[in-house]
């Protein structure tokens, strides 16, 4: 029950060529490696696996887990829900940044208005501080 972020359609020639070339260890995200240690520390799993790290390594010659532990269906579903939420948040941040770079769209206009409002508030607070300083000076407090 290997769960992957995407489904790879494998044909027998590709599998045979991979084995012949020595790439026999598959990490959680589906990447093939020559050594178990390299597969178990796969950096692509950070982006392509719902867990965010490599959970197990499978020997594709025998379909046996040779490192780590294959997650249960419940663990996978829980991790998938967390990953979907994280990916949605990242997508929203990316869209925001894109609109900011392009200097257009509702998000850009809202951010520009927020910055204008913040500047007005800063100037208002500075003006109030100056008035208090004048009042203190005239009353002899300062």
N, C-alpha and C positions, 0 to 999 in steps of 0.2 A: 504494500500500500504506500508507494512513494508518492508524496504530494508535491507537486511542482507549481510554481507560479504561472507557468505556461506549459502547454502540451507540445512535446516534440514528436513529430511523426518520424519514426525510425524505420529505415528499410534494412534488410539483411546485409546488403553490401556495405552500407555505412557502418553498421555494427561490426562486421568482420574486419573492415579496414581499421577501425578504432582499436580493436583487440590486437590486430597484427602490428599496429604502430606502438602498442604498449599502453594505450590510454584505456585502462580497464576499471578505474575507480571513479564513480559518479557521486558528486556531492548532492546536497539537498536541492539545489536549484537546477541540477541537470548538467552541470559542467563536468567534463571528463578530465582526469589527471592520471599521471603515471604512478604517483605515490599516494598512499593513504594519508600521510601527514599533510601533503599539499591539498588534497581534496577536503580534508577536515578543517582546514583553515582558509577555505575559499572566500575571497573578498567579494565575489559577485553575489553571494548569498545575502549580503547586507541589503541589496537592492531587489533581488529577485525571489527571495524566500520570505514568506509571511512572518517567520520568526525573527528575521533580521540577522541570523547567524546560521551556520551549517549545523544541522541537528544530527545528521548521520551520513555515512558513506556506504555505498553499495558496490560490490564487485559485480560488474555487468556480465561476467562470464557465468556466474552461479546465481545471480540475483540475491546474494546473501549480504546482510548488513555486517560490515567488517569494522566499523568504528561508530561510536555514538549509539544513540537509541532512537529508533523510529517513533515519532510521536503518535499518540492515539488520535482517533477521529475527533474526540472532544477537545483535546489540546489544540489540534489543527484548526478547528472551527473557532475557538476562542482567539487564537493568534490571528486568524484571518480577519475577524471582526476588528481587532485592535489595528491591524495593518491597514484595513480599508479606511478607518477613521484617520489614521496618520496620513495616508496618501491623499485623502480629501483635503486635509488641512494644508499639506504641501502644495496641492494643486491650486487652492485658493490664494496662497501666498505667491505662487508663481504668476497667477493671473493678475494679482495686484501689482507685482513688480513689473510685469509686461506693460500694463497700462501706464504705470509711472514712467517707464522708459520711453514709451510712445507719446507721452504727454497728451493722452486723450481718454475719453470714456468716463463713466460715472464715478469709478473709484478714484481716478485722477482728480476730477473736479471736487469730490468730497475731501480728499487729502489736502488740496490747495485751500479749500474753505477752512478746514481744521487749522492749517498753518496760519491763515490770515486771522482767524479768531484768537489763536494763541498769541500772535503778535499784538493784537489790540489789547488783550488782557495784560500782557507784559507792560505795554506802554501805560495802561491805566494804573497798574500797581506802582509803576515808577512815578507817575504824576501824584498819586496819593502820598507816596513816601516823601516826595519833595514838598508837598503842602504841609505835612506833619513837621518836616524840618524847619520850614518857615515859621510855623506856629510856635514850635519850641524856641526858636531864636528870638521871636518877638516877646514871648512870655518870660524869657530869661532862664529857661530850663537848660538849654544847651550852651 
